[in-house]
Amino acid sequence: MRGEFPIMACSTIPLEIASKHLTSSCCVALSCRQHGQIRAAIQDVPVDRFHPCPVCHLDCEYTLLGPGGTHKTMPFGDEVR
């Protein structure tokens, strides 16, 4: 175990999400011209080349990070410092 999060196989993520009553999300890293690097959770896997910044809604290039779960209202994002 590293820190407070156990390392788990991706196949166990849906079970963890359900057992903790989380909402399924897709995690992305956005490169926003106004806000810099933002890690965001969105409801669906993006299908376009760009995805809007959750702060300013400008279209941004992104990197798909993988599946996740959250208690927060989506979409949301946190600036990386």
N, C-alpha and C positions, 0 to 999 in steps of 0.2 A: 504494500500500500504506500503510495506517495502522497504526502500531505494528508488531506482528508478525503480524497477521492480514490476509490479502488480502481485498478486497471481491469477493464472487462472487454469481452469480445463484442463486436458490433451487433451480433445476433441477440445479445441479452438486453440491449438498449430498450426495445419495445416493452419487455417485461418490467424493467426498472421504471419506465415512464408510467405504465399502468399501476404498478404497486404503490407509487408515490403520488398518484392522482395528478400527474402533470399533463400539460398539453403538448402534443408532439410538435416539434419545430425542425426547421432546417437552418443550420448555422452557416453564415457566410462572412467573409472578410471583405469589406467594401473599401475602395480607394476614392474618397470624396475630395473634390477640389477645394471645398470650403472647410471641411471638418477633419481632413486627414484620414488616418486609418480608423475604421469603425468595425467592431464585431457586432453582428446583428443576428437576431433570430426572426425568421419569417415562417409563415404557415406552410408554404409549398416550395418545392425545388424550383428555382427560376428556370424559365425556358428561353429567355432572351439573353443577348450578350451583355446587357446592362440591367441594373436593378436600382430603383430609387433609394436615395439616402433616407433613413427613417427620421432624420432631423430636418433637412432642408428640401427633400424630395427631388433633388437633382439626380439625373441618371449617372450611375457610377459603374466602373468595371468592378468585378467581384471575383473572389475565389471561393468555391464551395468547400466548406470545412467538414460537413457531415451532419448526421442526425443528432437530435438532442431533445430535451424536454424543459419546460418552464412553467412557473406559476404566474409569470408576468403577462400582461396584455400585449399581444403582438400586433404589428411589428414593433420591435424596440432595438435600440443599439447603444453601445458604449464606446466612447472614444478610447483609442489605445494610446497611452502616453509613454 
